[in-house]
Amino acid sequence: MIVKKYKKDSDVSYTLGMTLTIELLKTKPEVLLKVYIHPELEETIAVKELLSSCKQRKIPIETNAKVFHILSEKENCFVIGEFKKYASTLSNKENHIVLVHPSNAGNLGTILRSATGFEVQNIALISPAVDIFDPKTIRASMGAIFHMNFCYFDDFESYQNQYKHYHLYPFMLQAQLTLKEITFKKPFSLIFGNEATGLPISFLEKGTSVFIPHSHHIDSLNLPIAVSIALYEASNKK
């Protein structure tokens, strides 16, 4: 197979780095197609274990410097995993994060990592939305993506119709209640808007809108930070 730079419409994606590739091998070995090794990779204990696991599972290993020039912009990348993209579904019992039109791959990856840390492992993405299989997303998630359930929806109404029993909490600057005043009812959906525009004003009428207080020196919080704060509060309130 000829290796080409990642594209959204490709059937495969890549884990750029040792840690990500090991995480993929541990969690979803059935989708791992091949592991590429850089000729300059040092033979450490971790490397030996990775190669041994691949051989046991009959996953092809190829030493190829050219692949790294094509796929990775990082000079410190010495292992790449090629895997087939896979479908996923959301739990209809566990709590959700809902991102409406997220546009930044790095932000999405960071959110996936935080969500996994707080054990909220279901994320709905309202289109248009960034590609969850973009290697930049995978790298920013530090492998957390492989622990998450995810699903894309054409619009928020499609999501809401499928999960009518969920309690909705849109996070908005115009909200009436602060995060400290909210008692989260499970199962809940924590809803966040685009990095630049936030949620449309119409979301004030959906569920219970929430505001995270901050000083007047900033106009808003960075999206991954806002999601992390919300996850912390929601997971600690009984």
WOTA-V371265 format. One line per field, one symbol per residue. burial: 1 if it has 16 or more other ideal C-beta (glycine too) atoms within 10 Angstrom, else 0. A space follows every 10 residues. Layout:
burial = ???
//
This chain:
burial = 0010010000 0111111101 1111100000 1101111100 1000001001 1011000010 0000001100 1100001111 1110000001 0000111111 1101101111 1111110101 1111110011 1111111111 1111111101 1010010011 0010010111 1100100010 0101001111 1111100110 0010011111 1100000000 1011111111 10110000
//
